[in-house]
């Protein structure tokens, strides 16, 4: 369970990272929309786990590796934005948020189940 402090700090990081990706994300991921879906912060506020969703992109793993390659640059820009609010700029760990893929998979499974013929419930 995250504390209020962690949740507030995660919200600040999420907003500022969204601004960074919106302004400068095209430099290292052209024609790709990057969305920060969730940020989780450790209790000591030293590590921020950032979950990203990529739109208009074929290979999410390649996009994630590209973001990881630019992690120090992104952290530097984040530090410039939040320097007056924090003592230490957290390390950034990036992950792909596969929630949409999971939801689509579950929808396909439920559609498949609903199309299958039902067994007669009165037959014993």
N, C-alpha and C positions, 0 to 999 in steps of 0.2 A: 504494500500500500504506500503510495507516494504521499509525502507531506504537502501541505499547502505551499510551502516555500519551493519545493521541487516543481510542483505544477505551475506556479507562477513563473519560475525561471525557465522552464521548458516552453511556456507560451511566448516569452520574450525571444528566446532563441528561434522558435519556429517562425515568428513574424519577421525577424531580421534576416534569417536565412532565405525566406521566401522572397524578400526584397532583393537580396543578393542574386539569387537565381533568376529572378525576373529581369534585372538590369544586365547581368553579365553572364548568365547561363549560356547564351548563344555563342559565346567565345569558345567554349570547349564542348558544347553539345548542340551543334547547329540543327535547326528544324525539329527540335525536341522540346516539349513542354515538361518541365520538372515540377512536381508538386511535393511539398513536404507534408506527408499525411499525419505523422506523429513524431514527437520528440520525447524521449525518456531520459531523465537525468539521474545520475547516481546520488545517494544521500549526501556525499561530500561536495557535490556540484562540480566534480573534476572531469567527468566524462559525460558527454551527451550522445545518446544513440539516436540517430536520425533515420527515419524511415521514409524512403522516397518512392514516388510513383512516376513512371515515365509514360508519356503519351506521344503518339506519332513516332514510335521507335520500334524497330524490329527485334533488337537484341538487348534485353534489359541488363544482362550480365556485363556486356561490353560497356554500356552506359554507366553502370555502377562502378566498373573499374576505372573509367575515365574520371568520374567524380572523385574516387579515392585517390587518383593520381594528382588531383588538384586540391586535395584536402588541406594542405598547409596554406595555400593561397586563400581558400575559402575561410579558414580559421582566422587568418590575418585580417581579412575584411570584416569578419564578424567582430573581432576584437576592437576594430576601429569604431564600430557602431555601439558596442556595449561597454566600452572602457570605463565610463563613469558610473556604471551600475553594478559592476562586479569587481572582485579582487583578482580572480584568475579566470582567464578565458578557457573554457573546457576543451578537452580533446574531443574531436569529432569522429564518431564511428558511423559509417553509412551502411544501410541495409535496404534491400528492395522490399517494398510493401506489396505482398502478393495477395492482398485481400480481394481485389477485383477478380483475379484469376480463380481464386477459391470460390467466390460467389458464382461466377459463371459456370464452373465445374458442377457445383451443387445444383444450379438451375437446370443444367443438362440432365443430371441424374434424376431429378424430380420429374422433368418432362418425360424421360424414358419410362419411369415408373408409372406415370399417369396414363401412358399410351398402352401399357401392357393390359391384356384382358384380365378382368377381375374373376376370381374364383367365386363360385356360387356359395354364399355364406349359409344357405339353408341345407345344402347337401352334407350329409354326415356319413 
